[in-house]
Amino acid sequence: MQKDIFDRLAKSKFRSRFKLTFKDKEYVRQKGMPEIRRHAEDFIARRLAPAFIENDGKQTPMRNHPVFIAQHATGCCCRQCLGKWHNIPSGVTLTAAQQKDIVDLIMAWIEKQMAEN
């Protein structure tokens, strides 16, 4: 499943331009992947999982945290993008399984970025 979405995202000029900076990678190294996962779980639960988000489409900054960058790179930044890239409709609360799948995808993207020099 992840390979398919990564292949589709790679064809998007907008999505494929997102990369972790040296500073982002240092932050990941300093915090460790378990802590970054906790951040991702928290961000998804608070900023993406609710059925209705007051500022949907603007709730995920474009920088300042590796998870935010990964959300944009993976099409998990707002409910509209979740619908387009992952066929998850707006207007319904994300299930625990959907939230886990999103976090897993974000973490897989971050792991790929960390492996690149």
VOLODO-207562 format. One record per atom (N, C-alpha, C): residue number from 1; residue in three letters; x, y, z. Coordinates in nm, 4 decimals. Layout:
<lumpas>
   seq   type         c1         c2         c3
   NUM    ALA          X          Y          Z
...
</lumpas>
This chain:
<lumpas>
   seq   type         c1         c2         c3
     1    MET     0.0828    -0.1197     0.0000
     1    MET     0.0000     0.0000     0.0000
     1    MET     0.0870     0.1258     0.0000
     2    GLN     0.1874     0.1312     0.0882
     2    GLN     0.2702     0.2511     0.0954
     2    GLN     0.3487     0.2740    -0.0331
     3    LYS     0.3957     0.1661    -0.0952
     3    LYS     0.4701     0.1824    -0.2203
     3    LYS     0.3838     0.2499    -0.3254
     4    ASP     0.2582     0.2067    -0.3348
     4    ASP     0.1655     0.2662    -0.4311
     4    ASP     0.1486     0.4153    -0.4058
     5    ILE     0.1261     0.4544    -0.2816
     5    ILE     0.1047     0.5971    -0.2530
     5    ILE     0.2351     0.6741    -0.2756
     6    PHE     0.3486     0.6173    -0.2392
     6    PHE     0.4742     0.6871    -0.2648
     6    PHE     0.4986     0.7040    -0.4142
     7    ASP     0.4633     0.6049    -0.4936
     7    ASP     0.4761     0.6163    -0.6397
     7    ASP     0.3858     0.7281    -0.6928
     8    ARG     0.2621     0.7340    -0.6447
     8    ARG     0.1699     0.8387    -0.6907
     8    ARG     0.2166     0.9760    -0.6452
     9    LEU     0.2614     0.9882    -0.5203
     9    LEU     0.3079     1.1169    -0.4691
     9    LEU     0.4314     1.1654    -0.5447
    10    ALA     0.5170     1.0741    -0.5861
    10    ALA     0.6389     1.1102    -0.6593
    10    ALA     0.6070     1.1767    -0.7925
    11    LYS     0.4900     1.1512    -0.8464
    11    LYS     0.4492     1.2107    -0.9738
    11    LYS     0.3927     1.3514    -0.9577
    12    SER     0.3703     1.3928    -0.8327
    12    SER     0.3191     1.5264    -0.8060
    12    SER     0.4367     1.6225    -0.7880
    13    LYS     0.4430     1.7236    -0.8724
    13    LYS     0.5504     1.8225    -0.8633
    13    LYS     0.5483     1.8905    -0.7259
    14    PHE     0.4285     1.9218    -0.6761
    14    PHE     0.4155     1.9885    -0.5464
    14    PHE     0.4594     1.8961    -0.4332
    15    ARG     0.4063     1.7747    -0.4264
    15    ARG     0.4362     1.6821    -0.3154
    15    ARG     0.5822     1.6396    -0.3153
    16    SER     0.6384     1.6190    -0.4316
    16    SER     0.7749     1.5670    -0.4388
    16    SER     0.8810     1.6721    -0.4069
    17    ARG     0.8422     1.7961    -0.3954
    17    ARG     0.9423     1.8994    -0.3647
    17    ARG     0.9754     1.9072    -0.2157
    18    PHE     0.8952     1.8417    -0.1319
    18    PHE     0.9200     1.8466     0.0119
    18    PHE     1.0346     1.7542     0.0492
    19    LYS     1.1289     1.8078     0.1248
    19    LYS     1.2461     1.7335     0.1731
    19    LYS     1.2774     1.7812     0.3144
    20    LEU     1.3332     1.6924     0.3943
    20    LEU     1.3805     1.7347     0.5259
    20    LEU     1.5132     1.8070     0.5093
    21    THR     1.5274     1.9192     0.5770
    21    THR     1.6533     1.9933     0.5758
    21    THR     1.7520     1.9289     0.6736
    22    PHE     1.8744     1.9729     0.6686
    22    PHE     1.9748     1.9259     0.7644
    22    PHE     1.9255     1.9504     0.9070
    23    LYS     1.8697     2.0679     0.9300
    23    LYS     1.8185     2.1036     1.0638
    23    LYS     1.7039     2.0100     1.1052
    24    ASP     1.6152     1.9788     1.0129
    24    ASP     1.5057     1.8858     1.0421
    24    ASP     1.5608     1.7485     1.0803
    25    LYS     1.6598     1.7019     1.0038
    25    LYS     1.7183     1.5705     1.0311
    25    LYS     1.7897     1.5690     1.1662
    26    GLU     1.8554     1.6778     1.1990
    26    GLU     1.9198     1.6880     1.3308
    26    GLU     1.8151     1.6817     1.4421
    27    TYR     1.7032     1.7457     1.4210
    27    TYR     1.5942     1.7423     1.5197
    27    TYR     1.5451     1.5989     1.5385
    28    VAL     1.5275     1.5269     1.4291
    28    VAL     1.4832     1.3869     1.4365
    28    VAL     1.5868     1.3037     1.5117
    29    ARG     1.7131     1.3234     1.4813
    29    ARG     1.8191     1.2481     1.5505
    29    ARG     1.8201     1.2790     1.6995
    30    GLN     1.8037     1.4073     1.7323
    30    GLN     1.8062     1.4494     1.8721
    30    GLN     1.6876     1.3909     1.9491
    31    LYS     1.5699     1.3974     1.8917
    31    LYS     1.4490     1.3518     1.9606
    31    LYS     1.4331     1.2003     1.9549
    32    GLY     1.4757     1.1412     1.8443
    32    GLY     1.4579     0.9976     1.8239
    32    GLY     1.3238     0.9682     1.7576
    33    MET     1.3199     0.8591     1.6824
    33    MET     1.1986     0.8243     1.6076
    33    MET     1.0766     0.7987     1.6978
    34    PRO     1.0924     0.7357     1.8148
    34    PRO     0.9738     0.7167     1.9004
    34    PRO     0.9075     0.8497     1.9405
    35    GLU     0.9890     0.9505     1.9707
    35    GLU     0.9339     1.0814     2.0082
    35    GLU     0.8695     1.1499     1.8871
    36    ILE     0.9326     1.1395     1.7717
    36    ILE     0.8750     1.1975     1.6499
    36    ILE     0.7402     1.1300     1.6209
    37    ARG     0.7310     0.9996     1.6402
    37    ARG     0.6035     0.9288     1.6223
    37    ARG     0.4982     0.9835     1.7187
    38    ARG     0.5368     1.0074     1.8431
    38    ARG     0.4401     1.0639     1.9397
    38    ARG     0.3923     1.2015     1.8933
    39    HIS     0.4841     1.2814     1.8398
    39    HIS     0.4441     1.4125     1.7859
    39    HIS     0.3441     1.3927     1.6715
    40    ALA     0.3753     1.3009     1.5811
    40    ALA     0.2855     1.2750     1.4674
    40    ALA     0.1480     1.2298     1.5164
    41    GLU     0.1452     1.1394     1.6114
    41    GLU     0.0170     1.0915     1.6651
    41    GLU    -0.0639     1.2063     1.7242
    42    ASP     0.0046     1.2933     1.7977
    42    ASP    -0.0633     1.4082     1.8582
    42    ASP    -0.1137     1.5051     1.7510
    43    PHE    -0.0292     1.5395     1.6548
    43    PHE    -0.0702     1.6328     1.5497
    43    PHE    -0.1896     1.5779     1.4709
    44    ILE    -0.1863     1.4507     1.4361
    44    ILE    -0.2955     1.3915     1.3588
    44    ILE    -0.4226     1.3891     1.4417
    45    ALA    -0.4132     1.3493     1.5666
    45    ALA    -0.5309     1.3428     1.6537
    45    ALA    -0.5948     1.4805     1.6720
    46    ARG    -0.5128     1.5823     1.6910
    46    ARG    -0.5676     1.7162     1.7181
    46    ARG    -0.6008     1.7972     1.5933
    47    ARG    -0.5197     1.7843     1.4875
    47    ARG    -0.5311     1.8728     1.3724
    47    ARG    -0.5979     1.8113     1.2505
    48    LEU    -0.6136     1.6779     1.2492
    48    LEU    -0.6648     1.6134     1.1286
    48    LEU    -0.7825     1.5195     1.1549
    49    ALA    -0.7850     1.4574     1.2721
    49    ALA    -0.8856     1.3541     1.3007
    49    ALA    -1.0287     1.4050     1.3198
    50    PRO    -1.0502     1.5244     1.3735
    50    PRO    -1.1885     1.5686     1.3923
    50    PRO    -1.2661     1.5767     1.2607
    51    ALA    -1.3951     1.5525     1.2691
    51    ALA    -1.4800     1.5565     1.1490
    51    ALA    -1.4786     1.6957     1.0855
    52    PHE    -1.4801     1.7977     1.1685
    52    PHE    -1.4815     1.9350     1.1175
    52    PHE    -1.3693     2.0120     1.1843
    53    ILE    -1.2877     2.0739     1.1015
    53    ILE    -1.1724     2.1490     1.1476
    53    ILE    -1.1940     2.2937     1.1059
    54    GLU    -1.1924     2.3816     1.2045
    54    GLU    -1.2246     2.5219     1.1787
    54    GLU    -1.1400     2.5833     1.0674
    55    ASN    -1.0120     2.5580     1.0696
    55    ASN    -0.9232     2.6187     0.9698
    55    ASN    -0.8688     2.5132     0.8735
    56    ASP    -0.9530     2.4191     0.8326
    56    ASP    -0.9079     2.3109     0.7454
    56    ASP    -0.8440     2.3674     0.6192
    57    GLY    -0.7299     2.3115     0.5848
    57    GLY    -0.6538     2.3594     0.4705
    57    GLY    -0.5434     2.4539     0.5115
    58    LYS    -0.5498     2.5017     0.6361
    58    LYS    -0.4477     2.5939     0.6854
    58    LYS    -0.3916     2.5486     0.8202
    59    GLN    -0.4301     2.4295     0.8658
    59    GLN    -0.3902     2.3866     1.0001
    59    GLN    -0.2490     2.3292     1.0086
    60    THR    -0.1888     2.2978     0.8951
    60    THR    -0.0562     2.2366     0.8971
    60    THR     0.0464     2.3328     0.8382
    61    PRO     0.1365     2.3834     0.9225
    61    PRO     0.2417     2.4721     0.8708
    61    PRO     0.3278     2.4013     0.7666
    62    MET     0.3931     2.4780     0.6828
    62    MET     0.4773     2.4230     0.5763
    62    MET     0.6197     2.3946     0.6238
    63    ARG     0.6535     2.4338     0.7466
    63    ARG     0.7886     2.4117     0.7981
    63    ARG     0.7865     2.4133     0.9506
    64    ASN     0.9056     2.4028     1.0086
    64    ASN     0.9283     2.4108     1.1526
    64    ASN     0.9075     2.2816     1.2298
    65    HIS     0.8733     2.1733     1.1645
    65    HIS     0.8706     2.0423     1.2294
    65    HIS     0.8730     1.9353     1.1205
    66    PRO     0.9542     1.8320     1.1380
    66    PRO     0.9606     1.7270     1.0362
    66    PRO     0.8248     1.6627     1.0054
    67    VAL     0.7402     1.6505     1.1057
    67    VAL     0.6086     1.5899     1.0823
    67    VAL     0.5246     1.6783     0.9913
    68    PHE     0.5307     1.8085     1.0085
    68    PHE     0.4537     1.8995     0.9216
    68    PHE     0.4976     1.8833     0.7763
    69    ILE     0.6274     1.8776     0.7556
    69    ILE     0.6796     1.8616     0.6202
    69    ILE     0.6331     1.7287     0.5622
    70    ALA     0.6417     1.6243     0.6441
    70    ALA     0.5986     1.4913     0.6002
    70    ALA     0.4493     1.4887     0.5690
    71    GLN     0.3701     1.5605     0.6455
    71    GLN     0.2262     1.5660     0.6174
    71    GLN     0.2005     1.6218     0.4786
    72    HIS     0.2696     1.7272     0.4423
    72    HIS     0.2518     1.7850     0.3089
    72    HIS     0.3042     1.6908     0.2010
    73    ALA     0.4190     1.6299     0.2267
    73    ALA     0.4793     1.5400     0.1284
    73    ALA     0.3921     1.4180     0.1018
    74    THR     0.3147     1.3756     0.2011
    74    THR     0.2347     1.2533     0.1891
    74    THR     0.0864     1.2800     0.1647
    75    GLY     0.0485     1.4065     0.1491
    75    GLY    -0.0922     1.4380     0.1251
    75    GLY    -0.1788     1.4152     0.2473
    76    CYS    -0.1196     1.4323     0.3659
    76    CYS    -0.1914     1.4128     0.4932
    76    CYS    -0.1983     1.5427     0.5733
    77    CYS    -0.2079     1.6541     0.5032
    77    CYS    -0.2005     1.7838     0.5691
    77    CYS    -0.3372     1.8432     0.6033
    78    CYS    -0.4406     1.8068     0.5295
    78    CYS    -0.5752     1.8574     0.5553
    78    CYS    -0.6763     1.7547     0.5052
    79    ARG    -0.8017     1.7782     0.5376
    79    ARG    -0.9026     1.6809     0.4997
    79    ARG    -0.9245     1.6754     0.3486
    80    GLN    -0.9078     1.7877     0.2818
    80    GLN    -0.9215     1.7885     0.1361
    80    GLN    -0.8131     1.7010     0.0720
    81    CYS    -0.6905     1.7127     0.1200
    81    CYS    -0.5816     1.6305     0.0656
    81    CYS    -0.5994     1.4841     0.1029
    82    LEU    -0.6508     1.4576     0.2219
    82    LEU    -0.6790     1.3182     0.2589
    82    LEU    -0.7805     1.2571     0.1629
    83    GLY    -0.8781     1.3359     0.1240
    83    GLY    -0.9768     1.2873     0.0276
    83    GLY    -0.9150     1.2607    -0.1078
    84    LYS    -0.8341     1.3545    -0.1547
    84    LYS    -0.7733     1.3421    -0.2872
    84    LYS    -0.6727     1.2271    -0.2949
    85    TRP    -0.5844     1.2181    -0.1978
    85    TRP    -0.4740     1.1233    -0.2046
    85    TRP    -0.5026     0.9881    -0.1407
    86    HIS    -0.5956     0.9866    -0.0446
    86    HIS    -0.6155     0.8640     0.0333
    86    HIS    -0.7615     0.8176     0.0379
    87    ASN    -0.8473     0.8874    -0.0348
    87    ASN    -0.9897     0.8520    -0.0401
    87    ASN    -1.0551     0.8470     0.0974
    88    ILE    -1.0150     0.9371     0.1848
    88    ILE    -1.0769     0.9490     0.3174
    88    ILE    -1.1630     1.0742     0.3143
    89    PRO    -1.2945     1.0587     0.3221
    89    PRO    -1.3834     1.1737     0.3075
    89    PRO    -1.3768     1.2713     0.4245
    90    SER    -1.4067     1.3957     0.3954
    90    SER    -1.4208     1.4982     0.4981
    90    SER    -1.5531     1.4780     0.5700
    91    GLY    -1.5679     1.5414     0.6847
    91    GLY    -1.6956     1.5413     0.7550
    91    GLY    -1.7194     1.4219     0.8454
    92    VAL    -1.6219     1.3319     0.8557
    92    VAL    -1.6318     1.2200     0.9493
    92    VAL    -1.5026     1.2138     1.0305
    93    THR    -1.5154     1.1795     1.1564
    93    THR    -1.3990     1.1669     1.2424
    93    THR    -1.3151     1.0488     1.1965
    94    LEU    -1.1847     1.0674     1.1915
    94    LEU    -1.0958     0.9586     1.1543
    94    LEU    -1.0977     0.8502     1.2619
    95    THR    -1.1008     0.7263     1.2186
    95    THR    -1.0955     0.6146     1.3126
    95    THR    -0.9528     0.6007     1.3659
    96    ALA    -0.9393     0.5233     1.4718
    96    ALA    -0.8057     0.4967     1.5270
    96    ALA    -0.7187     0.4273     1.4221
    97    ALA    -0.7769     0.3365     1.3454
    97    ALA    -0.7013     0.2660     1.2410
    97    ALA    -0.6558     0.3623     1.1318
    98    GLN    -0.7419     0.4553     1.0911
    98    GLN    -0.7037     0.5538     0.9897
    98    GLN    -0.5914     0.6432     1.0424
    99    GLN    -0.6033     0.6859     1.1667
    99    GLN    -0.4998     0.7697     1.2259
    99    GLN    -0.3667     0.6946     1.2294
   100    LYS    -0.3693     0.5664     1.2672
   100    LYS    -0.2469     0.4859     1.2705
   100    LYS    -0.1872     0.4724     1.1306
   101    ASP    -0.2705     0.4486     1.0305
   101    ASP    -0.2212     0.4364     0.8928
   101    ASP    -0.1548     0.5657     0.8470
   102    ILE    -0.2137     0.6784     0.8815
   102    ILE    -0.1574     0.8084     0.8435
   102    ILE    -0.0230     0.8293     0.9130
   103    VAL    -0.0184     0.8019     1.0428
   103    VAL     0.1071     0.8169     1.1172
   103    VAL     0.2125     0.7223     1.0606
   104    ASP     0.1750     0.5986     1.0297
   104    ASP     0.2699     0.5032     0.9707
   104    ASP     0.3265     0.5557     0.8389
   105    LEU     0.2414     0.6152     0.7572
   105    LEU     0.2860     0.6703     0.6294
   105    LEU     0.3822     0.7874     0.6510
   106    ILE     0.3475     0.8757     0.7413
   106    ILE     0.4327     0.9903     0.7742
   106    ILE     0.5685     0.9417     0.8231
   107    MET     0.5675     0.8432     0.9126
   107    MET     0.6930     0.7926     0.9673
   107    MET     0.7761     0.7215     0.8603
   108    ALA     0.7112     0.6501     0.7706
   108    ALA     0.7840     0.5846     0.6606
   108    ALA     0.8521     0.6891     0.5733
   109    TRP     0.7817     0.8008     0.5465
   109    TRP     0.8408     0.9076     0.4658
   109    TRP     0.9608     0.9676     0.5384
   110    ILE     0.9468     0.9932     0.6676
   110    ILE     1.0574     1.0498     0.7455
   110    ILE     1.1756     0.9525     0.7468
   111    GLU     1.1491     0.8239     0.7640
   111    GLU     1.2576     0.7252     0.7640
   111    GLU     1.3304     0.7254     0.6292
   112    LYS     1.2558     0.7362     0.5197
   112    LYS     1.3190     0.7432     0.3875
   112    LYS     1.4063     0.8675     0.3765
   113    GLN     1.3574     0.9780     0.4259
   113    GLN     1.4341     1.1025     0.4211
   113    GLN     1.5597     1.0921     0.5059
   114    MET     1.5501     1.0296     0.6215
   114    MET     1.6652     1.0163     0.7103
   114    MET     1.7730     0.9285     0.6477
   115    ALA     1.7332     0.8346     0.5631
   115    ALA     1.8278     0.7442     0.4980
   115    ALA     1.9018     0.8123     0.3829
   116    GLU     1.8460     0.9218     0.3309
   116    GLU     1.9112     0.9954     0.2221
   116    GLU     2.0146     1.0908     0.2789
   117    ASN     2.1225     1.1083     0.2060
   117    ASN     2.2290     1.1996     0.2528
   117    ASN     2.2084     1.3375     0.2052
</lumpas>
